[in-house]
Amino acid sequence: MLLPFISRRAILTTTVALLSTPAPLPAAEPSAEAVAVAKRAFLAFDNRELPLADELFTKTIDEWRRLDRDVAELTSLLVARAGVRTDRQDFGAAKADLDEAIALMLPTGEPPAGSSTGRARYREYPDAHVQRGLAKEGLRDWRGALADYDRAVALWGGATGVNDGVNPFALSYRGRARSEIGDFEGALSDFRAAASIFSRVDKNDNQAAAARGNEAVTLYGLGRRDEAVRIAKQVVTRTPGYTDLHVLLAADAWAQGDRQKAISEWDFACEAITTGCKKYKDVAPGGWLEEVRRWPPALVEAQRNFLARRPPGVPSGAAAGG
């Protein structure tokens, strides 16, 4: 699982600078060889050589503990290894690294006493909470993930209402976690806020489209079909290559009895977009559409019916007829 809200180059640059800065006495200095191993770990992470990165980070962390190095250095190494382990889907080990990193940052990362904004002293602290939320998602601990996303949003100054200083990725992730525990209205609020920040502040049209796409899917799951379809059409008009919503529109059109529209949207998703539609054919219980993309049941059922070319209103398992 990639962590797009964190720049791997930024992690590499910041931490290599830390490694090159002597720690306050009495910590011992790492050898040139140890520093080289640490730098190789970050380069391996940046180059997606995940098993190698894990191995090198572990070796570096062990050496940094032995030398009793500065807390900021050890924290950066733990967070980086957690990113590797999350990407490797070793979620339990990633969470353990982040538990330790957050505990180490706690004395210096919390907002100052009497802070009016509630913002963390530095951005790495809320970032670590978001990473831990992602690890908890991998463990299917949705309420635990939500708690971390809530804390991260508060640490960006959003405790009393979302503002433009909140990282929009965290809002999108929190929306997903809220959907999983049944708080669909809360999820809608987060997806809408994320789309607004992506569009107005970050000028990131692709991520804004993704957030609005999640809004459309959530609305469909709530039975607010007309709103969902309206938003989906708006998004694909501005971002034609958004596969997810072309498939949504195809499944919906089939459910509404519009065979021509359904096939047109599906063909566009399969043939005219480079990402293709292969994953959207995995509609089995526990398959990709349910467990990875996490479409709501009504929308998954509509997609199953479309793929099987069952007439609208015929439940799964029934014969399609002539």
Helices and strands as residue ranges (DSSP letters): H 8-19, H 32-46, H 50-66, H 71-87, H 91-109, H 124-138, H 142-153, I 154-158, H 168-180, H 184-200, H 205-221, H 225-238, H 243-255, H 259-267, I 268-272, G 278-281, H 288-291, H 297-308
